[in-house]
Amino acid sequence: MKLARLVEERRDEKLPIVPLPSEREMERRELLSIYGREVKDRAREINRLHSIFVKKGITTVAKKNLSTGEGRRKAVQALRGQMLEDAEYLMQHLDLNEKRIRELKGRIKREAKADEDMQLLQTIPGVGPVVAYGFVAHVGDGSRFSKGAQVGNYLGFVPRLDYSGTVQREGHITKRGNGYLRGLLVQAAWAAVCSGRKGTLKERFVYLTAVQGKSKKKTIVSIGRRMAELMYSVLRNRKKYEARPWMGPGNEPARLVKQAMSA
């Protein structure tokens, strides 16, 4: 009742509007959620299968050997009895799981290939069909945001702020928004900084880690936020990404970046 009275008394004031996702966006979010769940299930099943070899005392079989059907069939030849039966049961689950992942990823790739916004996003280094699909599904075309910083806040990339009197401290990131999309952006950031292509994101990462000595894990999260803002800018401007050198806070940092990258 209090809220109703406040709205009645302040009709002329602008109240915040929460945009609702369209039916198409909801379908895309659901598809991405199912894909992410299947990928996590696959990793869990591989861990369970690997634990069987560890219990048996077989240390020559690594998790990477169990990532393919052929590798799994070769590895289980060393098992006998109940352990072999358990391993074969897990292998059946993995075969079905990987088939489902291929089907879902095929749908994502086909839609990403036909969507103009997703095609623009894939011009950014490190951004593939799944990352572009997830960004469009949750952020849309960016029209409901006035600037890139709002996108970073929406995805939970900004630090928490703790106030105590006149003291302000920055904590860990808020982790609001979709956690799977945030993880995809961090993976895309790793792909961008490890690629052979030059650009602002890679040079910023090199400067912060090699020159300033900051933690790579913390820095890559900030690069993920920068990538989200860059993706927003590409969608709003409706232009393909063009690599530009990062000038840094001044000419001196830019020179140090070149030395660090050539080392």
N, C-alpha and C positions, 0 to 999 in steps of 0.2 A: 504493500500500500504506500509506503514511503517513496519507493521508486516511481510508482505510478503518479503520485502527486508532484514529484520533482519534474517528471516529463511534462505534466500538464502545465506547470508554472513556467517552464522554460521551453516553450514551443519554438521560439525564434532562434534559440541557440542550436548550433550544429552538434548533434550527438554522433559518437563514433559508429561507423558502419562496418560490420563484419561480412566480408564477401563469402558467399557459399560456393563450394566447388561444383562445377557442372557434372552432369552424369558421365560425360566422357572422361573427365579428370578422375572421378571416383573409380571408373573401370580401370584406368591406367594405374592408379594407386593400388588397387586390389591385385592386379597382375604383378606389379613390382613387389608387393608384399609376399605373394605366393612364391615368386622366384627367389627372393631373399631367404625365405624359410627353407626352401628345398636346398639351397646352397649350404646353409648352416647344418641341415640334416645330413648332407653328404659328408661334411667335415667331421661331424660327430660319429658317423658310422665308420669312417676310415680310422678314427682314433680308437674305436672299440675293436676293430679288426687288428690294429697294430698291437693293442694290449695283449691279445692272444699270443702273439709271437714273443712278446716280452716275458709273459708268464712261462712260456716254454723255454726261455733262455736263448732264443734265437736273436742275436743282435745284428745280423747281417741284413735283415729286412728293415728298411726305413719307410717312413710314411709316403715318400715320393714313389717308392716301388709299388704302392698299393693304389695309386691314383688312376690307374688304367685297368681295364678288365684283363688284358693279357698279363700285366705284371702281377695282378692278384692270383690268377690261375697258376702262374709259375711259383709264386711264393707258398701257396697252400700245399704244394707237393711235399713240403718238409713236415707237415702236421699229420697226426694220427689220432684215431679214436674220437672221443667227445670233442676235443678241440677242433678237429677237422670238420665235424658236423656243425659246430657253432660258426666256424669260419665260412662254410658254404652257405649257411643261412644268411649271414651278413652280406655275403657277395650277391645273393639274390636281391636283397633290399637295395644294395648299391646299384645294381644294374637297372632296376626300375626307377630309382631316384635319378640316375644320370640320364635316362631316357626322358623323364619328365623335364629335367633342366634343359635338355636340347630343344624340346618342343617349345618351352616358354621363351627361351632365348631366341629361337627362330621367329616367334611372333613379335618380340621386341625389336629385333633387327629389321623385320619387314616394315613395321610401322615407323621406325626411325628413318628408314630409307625413303619413305613416302611423305614424311612430315618436313616442311620447310624449316621450322624452328629448330628441330633436332639436327638437321643438316648444317645449319649455321653454327650450332654449338660444337659440332664435331670438327670444326676448323681450328679449335683451340687445342694445343698439344696436351695429350693425356686424356682427353675427353672422347669416350667411345659411345656406342649406341646405348648401352645400359645406363651410363651416367647421364647422357642427354635425355633419355626417356624419363628417368627418375626426376630430373630437374624440371622438365616441362610438366610432369604429372603433379608435382607438389608446388612449384612456383608459378607455373603457367607462363604467359608471355611477359610477365613482369609488370603489367599495367597497374596492379594494385599496390605497387611499391613506388615511392617517390625518389628513392636513391638506393644505391647498392648496399649501404650500411644497414638498411632495414632488412635486406635479404639475409645478411650475416646474422642479424639478431633473430630473425624468424627461424633460421636453421640451428640456432644454439651455438654459434661460433664465438660469440662475444664473451668476455670474462665477467664473472660475478663481481659485484661491487659491495664491499662491506664498509659501513660507515660507523665511526665511533667518535662522536664529538666533531672535531675539525679534521680528523684523520680519515683518509680514504684509502682502502686497500683493494687491489685487484686479485681475485682468486682464480680458480679453474673456470673453464668455459661453462656456460649454463646448461648445455646439452638439451635445450628445448627443441621442439620440432621433431622431424622424422630422423631417428637415429641411423637407420639403414642408409638413407640418402647422404647423411653427414659422413658416414664411413666410406661411401662410394667416392665422395669428393676428396677425402684424404688419400684414398688409393689413386685417384686421378692426379692428385698433386705429386705423389711419389713418381708416377709415370712421367709427369711433365719435367720434374727436376732431374730425372735419370735419363731422359731422352737425349739424342744428339742435337736436337733443335735448340737454338738459342732463343731467348725471350726474357721478358721482365720477371716472370715467376722464378725461372731457374737462376737468374743472376741475383735476385733478392735472396734466395735460399743460400747461395754460395757466400754472399756477403755476410749474412747473419750468422752462419755456422763457421765458415773458414776465417773470416776477418774478426767478427765480434765474439766468436767462441760460444754462441748460444747452443742449447740442446737441439739436436736434430728432430727429436720427437715433438717438442713444443713448437719448433719452427715450422714443421710440415703442417701442423694444425692451422697456423696463421696463413700458410700458403693456400690451404684448402679454403679458408675464408676469402682470401683474395681471388681465388679461382671462381667462387660462387658470385662475387661481385662482378668479375669480368664476364661471366656467362650472362648475368643480368644486363650488363652494358651492351653485349652483342645483340641480345634480343630486343632491347629498347631501340637501339640505333638501326637495327635491321641490316647490319653489315657483317661481312666475314671478318674473322680475326686476322689482324696483321701484326706480325712480330715486331716489337720495338725494343731497342736496348734500354735497360734500366740505368738511369743517370745517378741514382742514389741520393743521399742527402747533400752531396756536393761533388765536385770533380775528383777529389782525392779518393773517396770510397769507390767511385766507378773505376779508377785506375787500379785499386787494390783488388776489385772483383776480377778484372782481367788477369792479374797476376795469379790469383788463386785458381782460376779456371784453367790456366795454362800450366800450373804446377803438376 
